[in-house]
């Protein structure tokens, strides 16, 4: 009977989310060092993306309708009609460079937040970064298949990471706000699927903005939680 109780306690411990980082140290230590650097990396990446897109849109001669054009259209090197929409972005080189920088920052951030977010969510963040780098190196108009692969990595994978981390948090840090994280990730995935339909419920550009908005909102919220954490507040994770 004693052996059975010990075995039961062992299974309970293995199934429970980790309260502490797997490689030692307290949660406060991780937040102070790697966690905060990772959170800053997420915010820096989002700012880099936003500034790059804004500057590219402001370049003279740029044609972009938010409800119709895809974000990737800003990286197309030629003015042309593609997919039934007119594309013209003279600032394509700037946009693609910004996309690569954003991807590199997110990949590095994924390493920084791994012990707080767990391997699944942090790994999906790093994969998102790799996808953005691929999308920036291979624009849609020049290498469609490779660009699409990068987009899948950048949008679908983090959506899955957010959804799964909401359903089954890998660490104690991820337990708070799991419903919000799961909803945002799930919404992003629904619109990823909807965007590939022959007859879309929403214009493709609008649908993509919803996807990107959900992902960035979830990532910024989680990064802000890390930066707002104060070790002196009873060591609570909130």
C-alpha positions as protocol buffer text, in pm:
chain_id: "A"
residue {
  index: 1
  type: UNK
  ca { x: 0 y: 0 z: 0 }
}
residue {
  index: 2
  type: UNK
  ca { x: 285 y: 237 z: 86 }
}
residue {
  index: 3
  type: UNK
  ca { x: 452 y: 155 z: -245 }
}
residue {
  index: 4
  type: UNK
  ca { x: 125 y: 229 z: -424 }
}
residue {
  index: 5
  type: UNK
  ca { x: 91 y: 567 z: -253 }
}
residue {
  index: 6
  type: UNK
  ca { x: 448 y: 658 z: -350 }
}
residue {
  index: 7
  type: UNK
  ca { x: 382 y: 562 z: -711 }
}
residue {
  index: 8
  type: UNK
  ca { x: 64 y: 772 z: -712 }
}
residue {
  index: 9
  type: UNK
  ca { x: 251 y: 1073 z: -577 }
}
residue {
  index: 10
  type: UNK
  ca { x: 520 y: 1022 z: -842 }
}
residue {
  index: 11
  type: UNK
  ca { x: 261 y: 1023 z: -1122 }
}
residue {
  index: 12
  type: UNK
  ca { x: 93 y: 1333 z: -979 }
}
residue {
  index: 13
  type: UNK
  ca { x: 423 y: 1519 z: -972 }
}
residue {
  index: 14
  type: UNK
  ca { x: 508 y: 1418 z: -1330 }
}
residue {
  index: 15
  type: UNK
  ca { x: 168 y: 1534 z: -1459 }
}
residue {
  index: 16
  type: UNK
  ca { x: 170 y: 1871 z: -1280 }
}
residue {
  index: 17
  type: UNK
  ca { x: 312 y: 2177 z: -1459 }
}
residue {
  index: 18
  type: UNK
  ca { x: 664 y: 2261 z: -1347 }
}
residue {
  index: 19
  type: UNK
  ca { x: 660 y: 2526 z: -1074 }
}
residue {
  index: 20
  type: UNK
  ca { x: 1031 y: 2594 z: -1118 }
}
residue {
  index: 21
  type: UNK
  ca { x: 1265 y: 2600 z: -1417 }
}
residue {
  index: 22
  type: UNK
  ca { x: 1385 y: 2254 z: -1512 }
}
residue {
  index: 23
  type: UNK
  ca { x: 1754 y: 2345 z: -1488 }
}
residue {
  index: 24
  type: UNK
  ca { x: 1752 y: 2498 z: -1141 }
}
residue {
  index: 25
  type: UNK
  ca { x: 1704 y: 2842 z: -991 }
}
residue {
  index: 26
  type: UNK
  ca { x: 1388 y: 3022 z: -887 }
}
residue {
  index: 27
  type: UNK
  ca { x: 1127 y: 3176 z: -1116 }
}
residue {
  index: 28
  type: UNK
  ca { x: 1244 y: 3519 z: -1002 }
}
residue {
  index: 29
  type: UNK
  ca { x: 1599 y: 3439 z: -1114 }
}
residue {
  index: 30
  type: UNK
  ca { x: 1481 y: 3337 z: -1461 }
}
residue {
  index: 31
  type: UNK
  ca { x: 1260 y: 3645 z: -1501 }
}
residue {
  index: 32
  type: UNK
  ca { x: 1545 y: 3873 z: -1395 }
}
residue {
  index: 33
  type: UNK
  ca { x: 1789 y: 3731 z: -1647 }
}
residue {
  index: 34
  type: UNK
  ca { x: 1689 y: 3528 z: -1949 }
}
residue {
  index: 35
  type: UNK
  ca { x: 1318 y: 3588 z: -1916 }
}
residue {
  index: 36
  type: UNK
  ca { x: 1343 y: 3966 z: -1925 }
}
residue {
  index: 37
  type: UNK
  ca { x: 1585 y: 3957 z: -2217 }
}
residue {
  index: 38
  type: UNK
  ca { x: 1345 y: 3731 z: -2405 }
}
residue {
  index: 39
  type: UNK
  ca { x: 1052 y: 3961 z: -2328 }
}
residue {
  index: 40
  type: UNK
  ca { x: 1247 y: 4263 z: -2447 }
}
residue {
  index: 41
  type: UNK
  ca { x: 1328 y: 4066 z: -2762 }
}
residue {
  index: 42
  type: UNK
  ca { x: 958 y: 4007 z: -2832 }
}
residue {
  index: 43
  type: UNK
  ca { x: 874 y: 4376 z: -2789 }
}
residue {
  index: 44
  type: UNK
  ca { x: 1173 y: 4485 z: -2997 }
}
residue {
  index: 45
  type: UNK
  ca { x: 1069 y: 4245 z: -3274 }
}
residue {
  index: 46
  type: UNK
  ca { x: 711 y: 4377 z: -3282 }
}
residue {
  index: 47
  type: UNK
  ca { x: 837 y: 4737 z: -3289 }
}
residue {
  index: 48
  type: UNK
  ca { x: 1079 y: 4653 z: -3572 }
}
residue {
  index: 49
  type: UNK
  ca { x: 797 y: 4498 z: -3772 }
}
residue {
  index: 50
  type: UNK
  ca { x: 559 y: 4789 z: -3710 }
}
residue {
  index: 51
  type: UNK
  ca { x: 816 y: 5057 z: -3798 }
}
residue {
  index: 52
  type: UNK
  ca { x: 930 y: 4870 z: -4110 }
}
residue {
  index: 53
  type: UNK
  ca { x: 573 y: 4828 z: -4234 }
}
residue {
  index: 54
  type: UNK
  ca { x: 485 y: 5192 z: -4161 }
}
residue {
  index: 55
  type: UNK
  ca { x: 791 y: 5327 z: -4341 }
}
residue {
  index: 56
  type: UNK
  ca { x: 738 y: 5095 z: -4639 }
}
residue {
  index: 57
  type: UNK
  ca { x: 377 y: 5209 z: -4668 }
}
residue {
  index: 58
  type: UNK
  ca { x: 487 y: 5574 z: -4667 }
}
residue {
  index: 59
  type: UNK
  ca { x: 724 y: 5535 z: -4964 }
}
residue {
  index: 60
  type: UNK
  ca { x: 600 y: 5729 z: -5266 }
}
residue {
  index: 61
  type: UNK
  ca { x: 432 y: 5507 z: -5523 }
}
residue {
  index: 62
  type: UNK
  ca { x: 323 y: 5237 z: -5280 }
}
residue {
  index: 63
  type: UNK
  ca { x: -21 y: 5091 z: -5351 }
}
residue {
  index: 64
  type: UNK
  ca { x: -175 y: 4901 z: -5062 }
}
residue {
  index: 65
  type: UNK
  ca { x: -538 y: 4838 z: -4962 }
}
residue {
  index: 66
  type: UNK
  ca { x: -548 y: 4681 z: -4614 }
}
residue {
  index: 67
  type: UNK
  ca { x: -862 y: 4477 z: -4679 }
}
residue {
  index: 68
  type: UNK
  ca { x: -733 y: 4330 z: -5006 }
}
residue {
  index: 69
  type: UNK
  ca { x: -352 y: 4323 z: -5009 }
}
residue {
  index: 70
  type: UNK
  ca { x: -150 y: 4071 z: -4813 }
}
residue {
  index: 71
  type: UNK
  ca { x: 124 y: 4200 z: -4585 }
}
residue {
  index: 72
  type: UNK
  ca { x: 378 y: 4010 z: -4795 }
}
residue {
  index: 73
  type: UNK
  ca { x: 285 y: 4231 z: -5092 }
}
residue {
  index: 74
  type: UNK
  ca { x: 500 y: 4503 z: -4935 }
}
residue {
  index: 75
  type: UNK
  ca { x: 802 y: 4282 z: -5007 }
}
residue {
  index: 76
  type: UNK
  ca { x: 728 y: 4223 z: -5377 }
}
residue {
  index: 77
  type: UNK
  ca { x: 1006 y: 4363 z: -5594 }
}
residue {
  index: 78
  type: UNK
  ca { x: 786 y: 4442 z: -5898 }
}
residue {
  index: 79
  type: UNK
  ca { x: 467 y: 4633 z: -5965 }
}
residue {
  index: 80
  type: UNK
  ca { x: 222 y: 4379 z: -6102 }
}
residue {
  index: 81
  type: UNK
  ca { x: -114 y: 4210 z: -6068 }
}
residue {
  index: 82
  type: UNK
  ca { x: -96 y: 3889 z: -5864 }
}
residue {
  index: 83
  type: UNK
  ca { x: -380 y: 3689 z: -5718 }
}
residue {
  index: 84
  type: UNK
  ca { x: -632 y: 3935 z: -5857 }
}
residue {
  index: 85
  type: UNK
  ca { x: -484 y: 4234 z: -5670 }
}
residue {
  index: 86
  type: UNK
  ca { x: -252 y: 4515 z: -5778 }
}
residue {
  index: 87
  type: UNK
  ca { x: 84 y: 4514 z: -5601 }
}
residue {
  index: 88
  type: UNK
  ca { x: 337 y: 4796 z: -5601 }
}
residue {
  index: 89
  type: UNK
  ca { x: 587 y: 4853 z: -5318 }
}
residue {
  index: 90
  type: UNK
  ca { x: 898 y: 5059 z: -5404 }
}
residue {
  index: 91
  type: UNK
  ca { x: 1017 y: 5006 z: -5046 }
}
residue {
  index: 92
  type: UNK
  ca { x: 1029 y: 4627 z: -5086 }
}
residue {
  index: 93
  type: UNK
  ca { x: 1399 y: 4598 z: -4991 }
}
residue {
  index: 94
  type: UNK
  ca { x: 1342 y: 4784 z: -4665 }
}
residue {
  index: 95
  type: UNK
  ca { x: 1039 y: 4572 z: -4581 }
}
residue {
  index: 96
  type: UNK
  ca { x: 1216 y: 4242 z: -4646 }
}
residue {
  index: 97
  type: UNK
  ca { x: 1517 y: 4353 z: -4442 }
}
residue {
  index: 98
  type: UNK
  ca { x: 1286 y: 4449 z: -4155 }
}
residue {
  index: 99
  type: UNK
  ca { x: 1114 y: 4111 z: -4180 }
}
residue {
  index: 100
  type: UNK
  ca { x: 1449 y: 3934 z: -4145 }
}
residue {
  index: 101
  type: UNK
  ca { x: 1547 y: 4148 z: -3844 }
}
residue {
  index: 102
  type: UNK
  ca { x: 1210 y: 4081 z: -3683 }
}
residue {
  index: 103
  type: UNK
  ca { x: 1257 y: 3708 z: -3736 }
}
residue {
  index: 104
  type: UNK
  ca { x: 1605 y: 3705 z: -3586 }
}
residue {
  index: 105
  type: UNK
  ca { x: 1483 y: 3892 z: -3279 }
}
residue {
  index: 106
  type: UNK
  ca { x: 1194 y: 3650 z: -3227 }
}
residue {
  index: 107
  type: UNK
  ca { x: 1423 y: 3349 z: -3264 }
}
residue {
  index: 108
  type: UNK
  ca { x: 1657 y: 3488 z: -2999 }
}
residue {
  index: 109
  type: UNK
  ca { x: 1361 y: 3577 z: -2777 }
}
residue {
  index: 110
  type: UNK
  ca { x: 1239 y: 3217 z: -2795 }
}
residue {
  index: 111
  type: UNK
  ca { x: 1566 y: 3103 z: -2639 }
}
residue {
  index: 112
  type: UNK
  ca { x: 1532 y: 3362 z: -2361 }
}
residue {
  index: 113
  type: UNK
  ca { x: 1180 y: 3269 z: -2252 }
}
residue {
  index: 114
  type: UNK
  ca { x: 1214 y: 2892 z: -2282 }
}
residue {
  index: 115
  type: UNK
  ca { x: 1230 y: 2816 z: -1909 }
}
residue {
  index: 116
  type: UNK
  ca { x: 924 y: 3032 z: -1840 }
}
residue {
  index: 117
  type: UNK
  ca { x: 712 y: 2947 z: -2144 }
}
residue {
  index: 118
  type: UNK
  ca { x: 820 y: 2587 z: -2183 }
}
residue {
  index: 119
  type: UNK
  ca { x: 969 y: 2420 z: -2486 }
}
residue {
  index: 120
  type: UNK
  ca { x: 648 y: 2412 z: -2689 }
}
residue {
  index: 121
  type: UNK
  ca { x: 546 y: 2779 z: -2673 }
}
residue {
  index: 122
  type: UNK
  ca { x: 901 y: 2915 z: -2672 }
}
residue {
  index: 123
  type: UNK
  ca { x: 990 y: 2679 z: -2956 }
}
residue {
  index: 124
  type: UNK
  ca { x: 691 y: 2797 z: -3161 }
}
residue {
  index: 125
  type: UNK
  ca { x: 811 y: 3156 z: -3108 }
}
residue {
  index: 126
  type: UNK
  ca { x: 1155 y: 3064 z: -3239 }
}
residue {
  index: 127
  type: UNK
  ca { x: 998 y: 2883 z: -3538 }
}
residue {
  index: 128
  type: UNK
  ca { x: 790 y: 3195 z: -3605 }
}
residue {
  index: 129
  type: UNK
  ca { x: 1115 y: 3389 z: -3624 }
}
residue {
  index: 130
  type: UNK
  ca { x: 1266 y: 3140 z: -3866 }
}
residue {
  index: 131
  type: UNK
  ca { x: 954 y: 3162 z: -4081 }
}
residue {
  index: 132
  type: UNK
  ca { x: 978 y: 3541 z: -4101 }
}
residue {
  index: 133
  type: UNK
  ca { x: 1343 y: 3516 z: -4204 }
}
residue {
  index: 134
  type: UNK
  ca { x: 1248 y: 3271 z: -4481 }
}
residue {
  index: 135
  type: UNK
  ca { x: 962 y: 3499 z: -4593 }
}
residue {
  index: 136
  type: UNK
  ca { x: 1198 y: 3798 z: -4603 }
}
residue {
  index: 137
  type: UNK
  ca { x: 1474 y: 3618 z: -4795 }
}
residue {
  index: 138
  type: UNK
  ca { x: 1228 y: 3465 z: -5043 }
}
residue {
  index: 139
  type: UNK
  ca { x: 956 y: 3722 z: -5135 }
}
residue {
  index: 140
  type: UNK
  ca { x: 623 y: 3588 z: -5258 }
}
residue {
  index: 141
  type: UNK
  ca { x: 663 y: 3726 z: -5609 }
}
residue {
  index: 142
  type: UNK
  ca { x: 1005 y: 3567 z: -5662 }
}
residue {
  index: 143
  type: UNK
  ca { x: 983 y: 3233 z: -5480 }
}
residue {
  index: 144
  type: UNK
  ca { x: 621 y: 3159 z: -5403 }
}
residue {
  index: 145
  type: UNK
  ca { x: 659 y: 2807 z: -5261 }
}
residue {
  index: 146
  type: UNK
  ca { x: 943 y: 2897 z: -5025 }
}
residue {
  index: 147
  type: UNK
  ca { x: 767 y: 3214 z: -4917 }
}
residue {
  index: 148
  type: UNK
  ca { x: 448 y: 3019 z: -4841 }
}
residue {
  index: 149
  type: UNK
  ca { x: 650 y: 2773 z: -4632 }
}
residue {
  index: 150
  type: UNK
  ca { x: 789 y: 3068 z: -4435 }
}
residue {
  index: 151
  type: UNK
  ca { x: 439 y: 3210 z: -4384 }
}
residue {
  index: 152
  type: UNK
  ca { x: 312 y: 2875 z: -4252 }
}
residue {
  index: 153
  type: UNK
  ca { x: 599 y: 2864 z: -4003 }
}
residue {
  index: 154
  type: UNK
  ca { x: 539 y: 3226 z: -3903 }
}
residue {
  index: 155
  type: UNK
  ca { x: 161 y: 3210 z: -3859 }
}
residue {
  index: 156
  type: UNK
  ca { x: 35 y: 2853 z: -3811 }
}
residue {
  index: 157
  type: UNK
  ca { x: 308 y: 2724 z: -3579 }
}
residue {
  index: 158
  type: UNK
  ca { x: 283 y: 3003 z: -3317 }
}
residue {
  index: 159
  type: UNK
  ca { x: -96 y: 2979 z: -3335 }
}
residue {
  index: 160
  type: UNK
  ca { x: -68 y: 2610 z: -3245 }
}
residue {
  index: 161
  type: UNK
  ca { x: 179 y: 2689 z: -2969 }
}
residue {
  index: 162
  type: UNK
  ca { x: -54 y: 2944 z: -2812 }
}
residue {
  index: 163
  type: UNK
  ca { x: -358 y: 2717 z: -2839 }
}
residue {
  index: 164
  type: UNK
  ca { x: -187 y: 2410 z: -2691 }
}
residue {
  index: 165
  type: UNK
  ca { x: -25 y: 2614 z: -2413 }
}
residue {
  index: 166
  type: UNK
  ca { x: -371 y: 2741 z: -2326 }
}
residue {
  index: 167
  type: UNK
  ca { x: -521 y: 2392 z: -2314 }
}
residue {
  index: 168
  type: UNK
  ca { x: -226 y: 2223 z: -2143 }
}
residue {
  index: 169
  type: UNK
  ca { x: 22 y: 2474 z: -1993 }
}
residue {
  index: 170
  type: UNK
  ca { x: 371 y: 2327 z: -1982 }
}
residue {
  index: 171
  type: UNK
  ca { x: 492 y: 2539 z: -1689 }
}
residue {
  index: 172
  type: UNK
  ca { x: 339 y: 2702 z: -1383 }
}
residue {
  index: 173
  type: UNK
  ca { x: 410 y: 3041 z: -1536 }
}
residue {
  index: 174
  type: UNK
  ca { x: 167 y: 2968 z: -1821 }
}
residue {
  index: 175
  type: UNK
  ca { x: -129 y: 2878 z: -1599 }
}
residue {
  index: 176
  type: UNK
  ca { x: -262 y: 3235 z: -1554 }
}
residue {
  index: 177
  type: UNK
  ca { x: -453 y: 3376 z: -1853 }
}
residue {
  index: 178
  type: UNK
  ca { x: -451 y: 3040 z: -2030 }
}
residue {
  index: 179
  type: UNK
  ca { x: -804 y: 3097 z: -2167 }
}
residue {
  index: 180
  type: UNK
  ca { x: -707 y: 3427 z: -2331 }
}
residue {
  index: 181
  type: UNK
  ca { x: -394 y: 3273 z: -2481 }
}
residue {
  index: 182
  type: UNK
  ca { x: -589 y: 2975 z: -2613 }
}
residue {
  index: 183
  type: UNK
  ca { x: -862 y: 3194 z: -2763 }
}
residue {
  index: 184
  type: UNK
  ca { x: -615 y: 3418 z: -2945 }
}
residue {
  index: 185
  type: UNK
  ca { x: -419 y: 3121 z: -3076 }
}
residue {
  index: 186
  type: UNK
  ca { x: -735 y: 2938 z: -3179 }
}
residue {
  index: 187
  type: UNK
  ca { x: -875 y: 3245 z: -3356 }
}
residue {
  index: 188
  type: UNK
  ca { x: -551 y: 3286 z: -3548 }
}
residue {
  index: 189
  type: UNK
  ca { x: -568 y: 2922 z: -3662 }
}
residue {
  index: 190
  type: UNK
  ca { x: -933 y: 2951 z: -3768 }
}
residue {
  index: 191
  type: UNK
  ca { x: -853 y: 3247 z: -3992 }
}
residue {
  index: 192
  type: UNK
  ca { x: -539 y: 3074 z: -4124 }
}
residue {
  index: 193
  type: UNK
  ca { x: -769 y: 2797 z: -4247 }
}
residue {
  index: 194
  type: UNK
  ca { x: -1034 y: 3042 z: -4370 }
}
residue {
  index: 195
  type: UNK
  ca { x: -771 y: 3232 z: -4567 }
}
residue {
  index: 196
  type: UNK
  ca { x: -700 y: 2924 z: -4779 }
}
residue {
  index: 197
  type: UNK
  ca { x: -1064 y: 2871 z: -4882 }
}
residue {
  index: 198
  type: UNK
  ca { x: -1169 y: 2930 z: -5241 }
}
residue {
  index: 199
  type: UNK
  ca { x: -1447 y: 3163 z: -5130 }
}
residue {
  index: 200
  type: UNK
  ca { x: -1339 y: 3362 z: -4826 }
}
residue {
  index: 201
  type: UNK
  ca { x: -1583 y: 3496 z: -4569 }
}
residue {
  index: 202
  type: UNK
  ca { x: -1356 y: 3800 z: -4533 }
}
residue {
  index: 203
  type: UNK
  ca { x: -1123 y: 3964 z: -4785 }
}
residue {
  index: 204
  type: UNK
  ca { x: -784 y: 3794 z: -4761 }
}
residue {
  index: 205
  type: UNK
  ca { x: -605 y: 4106 z: -4646 }
}
residue {
  index: 206
  type: UNK
  ca { x: -850 y: 4161 z: -4360 }
}
residue {
  index: 207
  type: UNK
  ca { x: -827 y: 3796 z: -4256 }
}
residue {
  index: 208
  type: UNK
  ca { x: -448 y: 3809 z: -4247 }
}
residue {
  index: 209
  type: UNK
  ca { x: -455 y: 4122 z: -4032 }
}
residue {
  index: 210
  type: UNK
  ca { x: -675 y: 3937 z: -3781 }
}
residue {
  index: 211
  type: UNK
  ca { x: -426 y: 3648 z: -3774 }
}
residue {
  index: 212
  type: UNK
  ca { x: -125 y: 3873 z: -3720 }
}
residue {
  index: 213
  type: UNK
  ca { x: -314 y: 4087 z: -3468 }
}
residue {
  index: 214
  type: UNK
  ca { x: -410 y: 3784 z: -3255 }
}
residue {
  index: 215
  type: UNK
  ca { x: -57 y: 3646 z: -3254 }
}
residue {
  index: 216
  type: UNK
  ca { x: 113 y: 3976 z: -3175 }
}
residue {
  index: 217
  type: UNK
  ca { x: -140 y: 4064 z: -2905 }
}
residue {
  index: 218
  type: UNK
  ca { x: -85 y: 3730 z: -2729 }
}
residue {
  index: 219
  type: UNK
  ca { x: 294 y: 3755 z: -2752 }
}
residue {
  index: 220
  type: UNK
  ca { x: 302 y: 4116 z: -2634 }
}
residue {
  index: 221
  type: UNK
  ca { x: 72 y: 4034 z: -2342 }
}
residue {
  index: 222
  type: UNK
  ca { x: 291 y: 3744 z: -2232 }
}
residue {
  index: 223
  type: UNK
  ca { x: 607 y: 3954 z: -2270 }
}
residue {
  index: 224
  type: UNK
  ca { x: 449 y: 4234 z: -2065 }
}
residue {
  index: 225
  type: UNK
  ca { x: 368 y: 3984 z: -1788 }
}
residue {
  index: 226
  type: UNK
  ca { x: 735 y: 3897 z: -1763 }
}
residue {
  index: 227
  type: UNK
  ca { x: 848 y: 4258 z: -1751 }
}
residue {
  index: 228
  type: UNK
  ca { x: 579 y: 4345 z: -1493 }
}
residue {
  index: 229
  type: UNK
  ca { x: 681 y: 4059 z: -1261 }
}
residue {
  index: 230
  type: UNK
  ca { x: 826 y: 4176 z: -928 }
}
residue {
  index: 231
  type: UNK
  ca { x: 1007 y: 3913 z: -718 }
}
residue {
  index: 232
  type: UNK
  ca { x: 908 y: 4094 z: -398 }
}
residue {
  index: 233
  type: UNK
  ca { x: 535 y: 4046 z: -456 }
}
residue {
  index: 234
  type: UNK
  ca { x: 521 y: 3718 z: -266 }
}
residue {
  index: 235
  type: UNK
  ca { x: 677 y: 3532 z: -556 }
}
residue {
  index: 236
  type: UNK
  ca { x: 339 y: 3509 z: -724 }
}
residue {
  index: 237
  type: UNK
  ca { x: 306 y: 3434 z: -1093 }
}
residue {
  index: 238
  type: UNK
  ca { x: 35 y: 3655 z: -1244 }
}
